[in-house]
Amino acid sequence: MKKKYDAVVVGAGPSGLLAAKAVGLAGLNVLLLDRKKDLTKLDRLCGQTLISMNSYYFNDLINYNRKAKKLGFLNSGISFTYDGPIRNIKAWYLYSPDGNLISFGAPEETAKKGDDGAVGVSIDKEALFRCLLDEVEEAGVTVCTGINVNDIEPASSGVTVRGSGKTFEGKYLIAADGANSRIARLLGFNKERTFYCYLLTKGWYMKNVDPGETDVVFSSFTHSQEAPGFMFILPRPYQNQNTVAFFTLDPRINLDSVKNYFMKENPFFSKWFSKAEELKEMASSQYIYSPVTVPYKNRVLLAGDTGACQELENSGAMISGWKAGCAIAAALKEDRVGIVSQGISQYIDWWKKVYIEGHSHEAYLMNFALPYVIDKDEDLNYIFGLVKESLPPCWNPYAAVQYIGQLMQGLLPIIQQDRPDLMAKLAAMQQPMTKILKSTTKACIPLAEFD
């Protein structure tokens, strides 16, 4: 006889693991499913950072207790062991193609504050998976690996899940299967969403990259092809190691060519890679949609990146997963004692207030917009060259957009006087992202969906 569970969680990333833990801690029968055989293995490219350690992100503050080796989200009440390596990130450096700098924070200043000066932290995500999986199993969750979910059948009393020749049943289902969620697609959540493009990424763990600073995130962009290509260098929590990622929103762009531009052709950046050693190659491909506005129907609750625009980042995914798990635990208790349901509606309200309204997806996507509207390297070099002071320290895409907007407002009188030809381009930053990304969206639409 098939075992029926109180809740089934699909996806064992940070969001799904914390969702399963939250339901399990309520003493309920929980099943966690994932396509991977080894849940502690990272099989796709990730920057492996927790962002926004020095400001609220999704209405929460992250804290790391070094003595107890505990990561916590102070407002949500999330706490879990992380005993892997960790490294403070002191600033974010954004460069124009010729090396002019906009700095979010000054490393020498943030370092003086110790842990309280960190804008984010770098972690080993495989160690994070291991720690979270231990706590999930301690909470009594049943874990089933190697299950590639391909069918969902909701009913009035529960949800049937099928995959890899097996069938599972739960009273509720939490979908935490990522930005390319098959569950969201199968249940029609994507029908009302605006499709923007894909995020296509290729990267490496590298040793001996030398950008002149440590404990800093570095990023830049290039117009060396028909659409922008981007580079990010993120510190790893190991001596002299970084994750170096090259990405684009446009499938016409050759990422090997973007890599070659930054590492070999560009006179400013290529010096950083003269002694670089590639340790491991990884990649990722993700949809970019407008977010799901109501992340629940037919006893299925969406968590983390499943209903998000692109990514909630590791931090946001964990907050969302925990809250989704608590919502389902509450719903199951409500069902048993016969009271009016509030748990799920409270999660929906949180999602709307904090994510949809408080963290606009248009604001997130604006992090990609500048090289689209200022579409020549020399123009970006000119604008960045006008910046003389550091911006407030942050590693937070929503805050960064605000700081850049304020910076540009201050530079407009100078640009109007020196380069009036750029004013129309800068005005285009006020357009919706559907217009800014129009050519890239058109290039993406003929492609088949990721499976």
Secondary structure, DSSP 4 states (H G I P E B T S, - for coil): -PPEEEEEEE--SHHHHHHHHHHHTTT--EEEE-S-S-TT---S----EEE-SSS-BTTB-EEEETTTTEEEETTTTEEEE--S-EEEE-EEEEE-TT--EEEES-HHHHGGGGGGG-SEEEE-HHHHHHHHHHHHHHTT-EEE-S--EEEEEEETTEEEEEETTEEEEEEEEEE---TT-HHHHHTTGGGGSPEEEEEEEEEEEEE----S-SSEEEEEEE-SSSS-EEEEEEE-SSTTEEEEEEEES-TTS-HHHHHHIIIII-TTTGGGGTT-EEEEEEEEEEEEEPPPSS-EETTEEE-GGGGSSS--HHHHHHHHHHHHHHHHHHHHHHHHHT----HHHHHHHHIIIIIIITS-HHHHHGGGTHHHHS-SHHHHHHHHHT--SPBPP---HHHHHHHHHHHHHHHHHHHHHH-GGGHHHHHGGGS-HHHHTHHHHHHHTTSPPP-
